[in-house]
Amino acid sequence: MKIIGLSGIQILKVCGFGSEREKPQKLEIDVEIETDFTELAEKDNPDYGIDLRNVYGIIERSIEGEIYTLETIADRIFKNLKDLKSAGKVKVKVKKPNPQIEGNAKFSFVMIEE
């Protein structure tokens, strides 16, 4: 298995319900894409692989507009990454620090992996 990805992408986004919509919150996104980069590694030519700048752009475009849930963010990113030419299995994790729950938790998160 060969995987490329980006980890710890931090964005500000209004996401949630009620008072969570009063101001943007910091979200953290991790993505992993299974892809056979053998030819890229052998030829050392980016034309044979997935450009991580393109992956980052996909993430940015996926979170445009009004969104209420982490699930929607993860789903949009996941679907757009799956459309990449040489993408196999894709994993997307979206985390929100200090979730508004009755209790103490560092993050809430959603994850899609297929």
Helices and strands as residue ranges (DSSP letters): E 3-13, G 18-21, E 25-34, H 38-43, G 46-48, H 52-62, H 70-82, E 90-97, E 107-113
